[in-house]
Amino acid sequence: MVANRVEIQPDLLRWARERAGLTVDVLLQRFPRLRAWEEGSASPTIKQLEHFANATHTPVGFLFLKQRPEESVPIPDYRTVRDAVVHRPSPDLLDMIYICQQRQDWYRDHLRSASHETLQFVGSARVADDVIDSAARIRHAVGLDLEERGRLPTWTDALRRLIDQVDALGVLVMVSGVVGSNTRRKLSPQEFRGFALVDQLAPLIFINGADSKAAQMFTIAHELAHVFLGQSAVSDSQALEVPTHLTEGWCNRVAAELLVPLEDVRKEHKRDAELAIEVSRLARRYKVSTLVVLRRLYDAERIERDVFREAYADELDRIREATSKGSGGNFYLTLGARSSKRFARALVGSALEGHTPFTEAFRLLGFKKMSTFNEVARTLGVRG
């Protein structure tokens, strides 16, 4: 029996491949006739098309369209590369936003069913507000203590502490370096560092866990500023430049002041110390990246612009060379971080109480087996 072939626009195959950032050579082993498909001299079977859609992370329905669809990020997109707006989001970024939106929708309904009140701090700030005053207000709300953070032994401890503090405010914080639970789909910090999905009941912050722990500290602070502004966004927050976009510029300045107050760094900075040694010391005190410390020293007028730019470039090269890939850790221990302990506990508890179907809980948490669910419940300390 000859398998049925499907007539599709060859350009849509090229679009799907390019959208996923893949070359023909990369896919040829799985799809030997890909070149012929893209040239229009041959057609795939429906099964081959489904496999191709899966390999390129493309909704299969898109491949039956007449022309390339226009895809855009479903929230304001403030990412830039060399001051140019990034127009094409990857399937990984889009799918991660959709996953978080689905989780947020469930959690919002969950809170509504329990008649929870809205969170007053969401949308309580304005970009016209003073940066130092705004940072102080957020620091007070979160309970950030600079001395306590300085005493924590590692960046990982400081990051966990900050996540717990933001979580206590009622903000879902999800940190992952992969799409959902798919370890083959690694997120790129070069594409985005985080995003905020603002909601009066269930605000959500997502942090790209593939970034360094120190960089994640700044991203959380940046996205938290978005929550206080009441403005959702996907961002590529960096310390080198203050973004020209009004909202991003305000969030960057507030994040820097929140983590490394200008008056404190002026007091702590030792003028006679070697710059590299002093930057490392201050980075350990504030538990932020050395890049953020360099920016704050420049903001505090402790180093000249040329010195700042040269030191920043050297430090950026050093960090890139030192970055290594982690093992991903224990699935059950990392699931709470990937999906937010607050969200996971609420969902698991709801399923055990019979309010949410187990299949829905499996889908939102990213697994398929009841045995996995039971172990997740045990790890999170949730009982039916």
Contacts in CASP RR format, 6 or more apart in sequence:
PFRMAT RR
TARGET T0000
AUTHOR 0000-0000-0000
METHOD contacts of the structure
MODEL  1
MVANRVEIQPDLLRWARERAGLTVDVLLQRFPRLRAWEEGSASPTIKQLE
HFANATHTPVGFLFLKQRPEESVPIPDYRTVRDAVVHRPSPDLLDMIYIC
QQRQDWYRDHLRSASHETLQFVGSARVADDVIDSAARIRHAVGLDLEERG
RLPTWTDALRRLIDQVDALGVLVMVSGVVGSNTRRKLSPQEFRGFALVDQ
LAPLIFINGADSKAAQMFTIAHELAHVFLGQSAVSDSQALEVPTHLTEGW
CNRVAAELLVPLEDVRKEHKRDAELAIEVSRLARRYKVSTLVVLRRLYDA
ERIERDVFREAYADELDRIREATSKGSGGNFYLTLGARSSKRFARALVGS
ALEGHTPFTEAFRLLGFKKMSTFNEVARTLGVRG
3 45 0 8 1.000
3 46 0 8 1.000
3 47 0 8 1.000
4 45 0 8 1.000
4 46 0 8 1.000
5 43 0 8 1.000
5 44 0 8 1.000
5 45 0 8 1.000
6 43 0 8 1.000
6 44 0 8 1.000
6 45 0 8 1.000
6 46 0 8 1.000
6 49 0 8 1.000
6 64 0 8 1.000
7 43 0 8 1.000
8 43 0 8 1.000
8 44 0 8 1.000
8 49 0 8 1.000
8 63 0 8 1.000
8 64 0 8 1.000
9 65 0 8 1.000
9 66 0 8 1.000
9 67 0 8 1.000
10 37 0 8 1.000
10 38 0 8 1.000
10 39 0 8 1.000
10 40 0 8 1.000
11 67 0 8 1.000
11 68 0 8 1.000
12 62 0 8 1.000
12 63 0 8 1.000
12 65 0 8 1.000
12 67 0 8 1.000
12 68 0 8 1.000
13 34 0 8 1.000
13 37 0 8 1.000
13 38 0 8 1.000
13 52 0 8 1.000
13 63 0 8 1.000
14 38 0 8 1.000
15 68 0 8 1.000
16 52 0 8 1.000
16 53 0 8 1.000
16 56 0 8 1.000
16 58 0 8 1.000
16 62 0 8 1.000
16 63 0 8 1.000
17 23 0 8 1.000
17 24 0 8 1.000
17 27 0 8 1.000
17 38 0 8 1.000
17 56 0 8 1.000
19 56 0 8 1.000
19 58 0 8 1.000
19 71 0 8 1.000
19 88 0 8 1.000
19 90 0 8 1.000
19 91 0 8 1.000
20 55 0 8 1.000
20 56 0 8 1.000
20 57 0 8 1.000
20 58 0 8 1.000
20 90 0 8 1.000
20 91 0 8 1.000
21 90 0 8 1.000
22 55 0 8 1.000
22 56 0 8 1.000
24 34 0 8 1.000
24 35 0 8 1.000
24 38 0 8 1.000
27 34 0 8 1.000
27 52 0 8 1.000
27 55 0 8 1.000
27 56 0 8 1.000
28 34 0 8 1.000
28 35 0 8 1.000
30 51 0 8 1.000
30 55 0 8 1.000
31 37 0 8 1.000
31 44 0 8 1.000
31 48 0 8 1.000
31 51 0 8 1.000
31 52 0 8 1.000
31 55 0 8 1.000
33 42 0 8 1.000
33 44 0 8 1.000
34 52 0 8 1.000
36 42 0 8 1.000
37 43 0 8 1.000
37 44 0 8 1.000
44 52 0 8 1.000
49 60 0 8 1.000
49 63 0 8 1.000
50 60 0 8 1.000
52 58 0 8 1.000
52 63 0 8 1.000
53 59 0 8 1.000
53 60 0 8 1.000
53 61 0 8 1.000
53 62 0 8 1.000
53 63 0 8 1.000
56 91 0 8 1.000
57 91 0 8 1.000
57 92 0 8 1.000
57 95 0 8 1.000
57 185 0 8 1.000
58 91 0 8 1.000
62 69 0 8 1.000
71 88 0 8 1.000
71 89 0 8 1.000
71 94 0 8 1.000
72 89 0 8 1.000
73 89 0 8 1.000
73 93 0 8 1.000
73 94 0 8 1.000
73 97 0 8 1.000
73 234 0 8 1.000
74 94 0 8 1.000
74 97 0 8 1.000
74 98 0 8 1.000
74 101 0 8 1.000
75 97 0 8 1.000
75 195 0 8 1.000
75 197 0 8 1.000
75 232 0 8 1.000
75 233 0 8 1.000
75 234 0 8 1.000
76 231 0 8 1.000
76 232 0 8 1.000
76 233 0 8 1.000
76 234 0 8 1.000
77 85 0 8 1.000
77 86 0 8 1.000
77 89 0 8 1.000
77 233 0 8 1.000
77 234 0 8 1.000
78 233 0 8 1.000
78 234 0 8 1.000
78 235 0 8 1.000
78 236 0 8 1.000
78 243 0 8 1.000
78 245 0 8 1.000
78 247 0 8 1.000
78 248 0 8 1.000
79 85 0 8 1.000
79 86 0 8 1.000
79 191 0 8 1.000
79 192 0 8 1.000
79 234 0 8 1.000
79 235 0 8 1.000
79 236 0 8 1.000
80 86 0 8 1.000
80 236 0 8 1.000
80 243 0 8 1.000
83 244 0 8 1.000
86 191 0 8 1.000
86 236 0 8 1.000
89 191 0 8 1.000
90 188 0 8 1.000
90 191 0 8 1.000
92 179 0 8 1.000
92 185 0 8 1.000
92 186 0 8 1.000
92 187 0 8 1.000
92 188 0 8 1.000
92 191 0 8 1.000
93 187 0 8 1.000
93 191 0 8 1.000
93 192 0 8 1.000
93 234 0 8 1.000
95 179 0 8 1.000
95 180 0 8 1.000
95 185 0 8 1.000
96 176 0 8 1.000
96 179 0 8 1.000
96 180 0 8 1.000
96 187 0 8 1.000
96 206 0 8 1.000
97 195 0 8 1.000
97 197 0 8 1.000
97 206 0 8 1.000
97 234 0 8 1.000
99 179 0 8 1.000
99 180 0 8 1.000
100 174 0 8 1.000
100 195 0 8 1.000
100 197 0 8 1.000
100 204 0 8 1.000
100 206 0 8 1.000
101 197 0 8 1.000
102 364 0 8 1.000
103 172 0 8 1.000
103 174 0 8 1.000
103 204 0 8 1.000
103 339 0 8 1.000
103 340 0 8 1.000
103 343 0 8 1.000
103 364 0 8 1.000
104 172 0 8 1.000
104 197 0 8 1.000
104 199 0 8 1.000
104 202 0 8 1.000
104 204 0 8 1.000
106 347 0 8 1.000
106 356 0 8 1.000
106 360 0 8 1.000
106 364 0 8 1.000
107 172 0 8 1.000
107 202 0 8 1.000
107 343 0 8 1.000
107 346 0 8 1.000
107 347 0 8 1.000
108 199 0 8 1.000
108 201 0 8 1.000
108 202 0 8 1.000
110 346 0 8 1.000
110 347 0 8 1.000
110 350 0 8 1.000
111 201 0 8 1.000
111 202 0 8 1.000
112 201 0 8 1.000
113 355 0 8 1.000
116 201 0 8 1.000
118 200 0 8 1.000
118 201 0 8 1.000
119 169 0 8 1.000
119 170 0 8 1.000
119 200 0 8 1.000
119 201 0 8 1.000
119 203 0 8 1.000
121 141 0 8 1.000
121 169 0 8 1.000
121 227 0 8 1.000
121 228 0 8 1.000
122 198 0 8 1.000
122 199 0 8 1.000
122 200 0 8 1.000
122 203 0 8 1.000
122 227 0 8 1.000
122 228 0 8 1.000
122 230 0 8 1.000
123 198 0 8 1.000
123 227 0 8 1.000
123 228 0 8 1.000
123 229 0 8 1.000
123 230 0 8 1.000
123 231 0 8 1.000
124 228 0 8 1.000
125 134 0 8 1.000
125 137 0 8 1.000
125 225 0 8 1.000
125 228 0 8 1.000
125 229 0 8 1.000
125 230 0 8 1.000
126 229 0 8 1.000
127 229 0 8 1.000
127 246 0 8 1.000
127 247 0 8 1.000
127 250 0 8 1.000
131 250 0 8 1.000
131 253 0 8 1.000
131 254 0 8 1.000
131 257 0 8 1.000
132 257 0 8 1.000
132 261 0 8 1.000
132 262 0 8 1.000
134 225 0 8 1.000
134 228 0 8 1.000
134 254 0 8 1.000
134 257 0 8 1.000
135 254 0 8 1.000
135 257 0 8 1.000
135 258 0 8 1.000
135 261 0 8 1.000
137 228 0 8 1.000
138 224 0 8 1.000
138 225 0 8 1.000
138 228 0 8 1.000
138 254 0 8 1.000
138 258 0 8 1.000
139 258 0 8 1.000
141 169 0 8 1.000
142 162 0 8 1.000
142 165 0 8 1.000
142 166 0 8 1.000
142 169 0 8 1.000
142 224 0 8 1.000
143 165 0 8 1.000
144 162 0 8 1.000
144 165 0 8 1.000
144 258 0 8 1.000
144 259 0 8 1.000
146 261 0 8 1.000
146 264 0 8 1.000
146 285 0 8 1.000
146 286 0 8 1.000
148 161 0 8 1.000
149 158 0 8 1.000
149 161 0 8 1.000
149 162 0 8 1.000
149 286 0 8 1.000
149 287 0 8 1.000
150 158 0 8 1.000
150 284 0 8 1.000
150 285 0 8 1.000
150 286 0 8 1.000
150 287 0 8 1.000
152 158 0 8 1.000
152 161 0 8 1.000
152 287 0 8 1.000
154 213 0 8 1.000
155 212 0 8 1.000
155 213 0 8 1.000
155 214 0 8 1.000
155 217 0 8 1.000
155 287 0 8 1.000
156 213 0 8 1.000
158 213 0 8 1.000
158 217 0 8 1.000
158 287 0 8 1.000
159 213 0 8 1.000
159 216 0 8 1.000
159 217 0 8 1.000
159 220 0 8 1.000
159 287 0 8 1.000
162 217 0 8 1.000
162 220 0 8 1.000
163 173 0 8 1.000
163 175 0 8 1.000
163 220 0 8 1.000
163 337 0 8 1.000
166 173 0 8 1.000
166 205 0 8 1.000
166 220 0 8 1.000
166 224 0 8 1.000
167 173 0 8 1.000
167 340 0 8 1.000
167 341 0 8 1.000
167 342 0 8 1.000
170 203 0 8 1.000
170 342 0 8 1.000
171 203 0 8 1.000
171 204 0 8 1.000
171 205 0 8 1.000
171 224 0 8 1.000
171 227 0 8 1.000
172 202 0 8 1.000
172 203 0 8 1.000
172 204 0 8 1.000
172 205 0 8 1.000
172 340 0 8 1.000
172 342 0 8 1.000
172 343 0 8 1.000
173 204 0 8 1.000
173 205 0 8 1.000
173 207 0 8 1.000
173 220 0 8 1.000
173 340 0 8 1.000
174 204 0 8 1.000
174 205 0 8 1.000
174 206 0 8 1.000
174 207 0 8 1.000
174 337 0 8 1.000
174 338 0 8 1.000
174 339 0 8 1.000
174 340 0 8 1.000
174 343 0 8 1.000
175 206 0 8 1.000
175 207 0 8 1.000
175 209 0 8 1.000
175 216 0 8 1.000
175 337 0 8 1.000
175 338 0 8 1.000
176 187 0 8 1.000
176 206 0 8 1.000
176 207 0 8 1.000
176 208 0 8 1.000
176 209 0 8 1.000
176 334 0 8 1.000
176 337 0 8 1.000
176 338 0 8 1.000
177 186 0 8 1.000
177 187 0 8 1.000
177 208 0 8 1.000
177 209 0 8 1.000
177 210 0 8 1.000
178 184 0 8 1.000
178 185 0 8 1.000
178 186 0 8 1.000
178 187 0 8 1.000
178 210 0 8 1.000
179 185 0 8 1.000
179 187 0 8 1.000
180 338 0 8 1.000
180 366 0 8 1.000
181 331 0 8 1.000
181 335 0 8 1.000
181 338 0 8 1.000
181 365 0 8 1.000
181 366 0 8 1.000
181 367 0 8 1.000
183 328 0 8 1.000
186 210 0 8 1.000
187 208 0 8 1.000
187 209 0 8 1.000
187 210 0 8 1.000
188 208 0 8 1.000
188 210 0 8 1.000
189 208 0 8 1.000
189 209 0 8 1.000
189 210 0 8 1.000
189 211 0 8 1.000
189 215 0 8 1.000
191 236 0 8 1.000
192 208 0 8 1.000
192 234 0 8 1.000
192 235 0 8 1.000
192 236 0 8 1.000
193 207 0 8 1.000
193 208 0 8 1.000
193 211 0 8 1.000
193 215 0 8 1.000
193 219 0 8 1.000
193 222 0 8 1.000
193 235 0 8 1.000
193 236 0 8 1.000
193 237 0 8 1.000
193 238 0 8 1.000
194 205 0 8 1.000
194 206 0 8 1.000
194 207 0 8 1.000
194 208 0 8 1.000
194 219 0 8 1.000
194 223 0 8 1.000
194 234 0 8 1.000
194 235 0 8 1.000
194 236 0 8 1.000
194 237 0 8 1.000
195 205 0 8 1.000
195 206 0 8 1.000
195 223 0 8 1.000
195 232 0 8 1.000
195 233 0 8 1.000
195 234 0 8 1.000
195 235 0 8 1.000
196 203 0 8 1.000
196 204 0 8 1.000
196 205 0 8 1.000
196 206 0 8 1.000
196 223 0 8 1.000
196 224 0 8 1.000
196 226 0 8 1.000
196 227 0 8 1.000
196 231 0 8 1.000
196 232 0 8 1.000
196 233 0 8 1.000
196 235 0 8 1.000
197 203 0 8 1.000
197 204 0 8 1.000
197 205 0 8 1.000
197 206 0 8 1.000
197 232 0 8 1.000
198 226 0 8 1.000
198 227 0 8 1.000
198 229 0 8 1.000
198 230 0 8 1.000
198 231 0 8 1.000
198 232 0 8 1.000
203 227 0 8 1.000
204 340 0 8 1.000
205 220 0 8 1.000
205 223 0 8 1.000
205 224 0 8 1.000
205 227 0 8 1.000
206 223 0 8 1.000
207 216 0 8 1.000
207 219 0 8 1.000
207 220 0 8 1.000
207 223 0 8 1.000
208 216 0 8 1.000
208 219 0 8 1.000
209 216 0 8 1.000
211 219 0 8 1.000
212 289 0 8 1.000
212 319 0 8 1.000
212 323 0 8 1.000
214 283 0 8 1.000
214 287 0 8 1.000
214 288 0 8 1.000
214 289 0 8 1.000
214 290 0 8 1.000
214 292 0 8 1.000
215 289 0 8 1.000
215 291 0 8 1.000
217 259 0 8 1.000
217 287 0 8 1.000
217 288 0 8 1.000
217 289 0 8 1.000
218 237 0 8 1.000
218 239 0 8 1.000
218 255 0 8 1.000
218 256 0 8 1.000
218 259 0 8 1.000
218 288 0 8 1.000
218 289 0 8 1.000
218 292 0 8 1.000
219 235 0 8 1.000
219 237 0 8 1.000
221 254 0 8 1.000
221 255 0 8 1.000
221 256 0 8 1.000
221 258 0 8 1.000
221 259 0 8 1.000
222 235 0 8 1.000
222 237 0 8 1.000
222 251 0 8 1.000
222 252 0 8 1.000
222 254 0 8 1.000
222 255 0 8 1.000
223 235 0 8 1.000
223 237 0 8 1.000
223 251 0 8 1.000
224 255 0 8 1.000
224 258 0 8 1.000
225 250 0 8 1.000
225 251 0 8 1.000
225 254 0 8 1.000
225 255 0 8 1.000
225 258 0 8 1.000
226 232 0 8 1.000
226 233 0 8 1.000
226 235 0 8 1.000
226 247 0 8 1.000
226 251 0 8 1.000
229 247 0 8 1.000
229 250 0 8 1.000
229 251 0 8 1.000
231 247 0 8 1.000
233 247 0 8 1.000
233 248 0 8 1.000
235 248 0 8 1.000
235 251 0 8 1.000
237 248 0 8 1.000
237 251 0 8 1.000
237 252 0 8 1.000
237 255 0 8 1.000
238 252 0 8 1.000
238 291 0 8 1.000
239 252 0 8 1.000
239 256 0 8 1.000
239 289 0 8 1.000
239 291 0 8 1.000
239 292 0 8 1.000
239 294 0 8 1.000
239 295 0 8 1.000
240 291 0 8 1.000
240 295 0 8 1.000
240 312 0 8 1.000
242 249 0 8 1.000
242 252 0 8 1.000
242 253 0 8 1.000
243 249 0 8 1.000
243 252 0 8 1.000
256 292 0 8 1.000
256 295 0 8 1.000
256 296 0 8 1.000
256 299 0 8 1.000
259 286 0 8 1.000
259 288 0 8 1.000
259 292 0 8 1.000
260 282 0 8 1.000
260 286 0 8 1.000
260 288 0 8 1.000
260 292 0 8 1.000
260 293 0 8 1.000
260 296 0 8 1.000
262 296 0 8 1.000
262 299 0 8 1.000
262 300 0 8 1.000
265 282 0 8 1.000
265 293 0 8 1.000
265 296 0 8 1.000
265 297 0 8 1.000
265 300 0 8 1.000
265 302 0 8 1.000
266 300 0 8 1.000
266 302 0 8 1.000
268 282 0 8 1.000
268 285 0 8 1.000
269 278 0 8 1.000
269 282 0 8 1.000
269 297 0 8 1.000
269 300 0 8 1.000
269 302 0 8 1.000
270 278 0 8 1.000
271 302 0 8 1.000
273 281 0 8 1.000
275 303 0 8 1.000
275 307 0 8 1.000
275 311 0 8 1.000
276 311 0 8 1.000
279 290 0 8 1.000
279 293 0 8 1.000
279 294 0 8 1.000
279 297 0 8 1.000
279 311 0 8 1.000
279 315 0 8 1.000
280 290 0 8 1.000
282 293 0 8 1.000
282 297 0 8 1.000
283 289 0 8 1.000
283 290 0 8 1.000
283 292 0 8 1.000
283 293 0 8 1.000
286 292 0 8 1.000
286 293 0 8 1.000
289 319 0 8 1.000
290 315 0 8 1.000
290 319 0 8 1.000
291 312 0 8 1.000
291 315 0 8 1.000
291 316 0 8 1.000
291 319 0 8 1.000
294 303 0 8 1.000
294 308 0 8 1.000
294 311 0 8 1.000
294 312 0 8 1.000
294 315 0 8 1.000
295 308 0 8 1.000
295 312 0 8 1.000
297 303 0 8 1.000
297 308 0 8 1.000
298 305 0 8 1.000
298 308 0 8 1.000
303 311 0 8 1.000
328 334 0 8 1.000
332 375 0 8 1.000
332 376 0 8 1.000
332 379 0 8 1.000
333 379 0 8 1.000
335 344 0 8 1.000
335 365 0 8 1.000
335 376 0 8 1.000
335 379 0 8 1.000
336 344 0 8 1.000
336 380 0 8 1.000
339 364 0 8 1.000
339 365 0 8 1.000
341 380 0 8 1.000
344 365 0 8 1.000
344 376 0 8 1.000
344 380 0 8 1.000
345 380 0 8 1.000
345 381 0 8 1.000
345 382 0 8 1.000
347 356 0 8 1.000
347 361 0 8 1.000
347 364 0 8 1.000
347 365 0 8 1.000
348 361 0 8 1.000
348 365 0 8 1.000
348 373 0 8 1.000
348 376 0 8 1.000
348 377 0 8 1.000
348 380 0 8 1.000
348 382 0 8 1.000
349 377 0 8 1.000
349 382 0 8 1.000
349 384 0 8 1.000
350 356 0 8 1.000
350 361 0 8 1.000
351 357 0 8 1.000
351 358 0 8 1.000
351 360 0 8 1.000
351 361 0 8 1.000
351 373 0 8 1.000
352 377 0 8 1.000
352 382 0 8 1.000
352 383 0 8 1.000
352 384 0 8 1.000
353 384 0 8 1.000
358 370 0 8 1.000
358 373 0 8 1.000
361 373 0 8 1.000
362 368 0 8 1.000
362 369 0 8 1.000
362 372 0 8 1.000
362 373 0 8 1.000
365 373 0 8 1.000
365 376 0 8 1.000
367 373 0 8 1.000
367 376 0 8 1.000
377 383 0 8 1.000
377 384 0 8 1.000
END
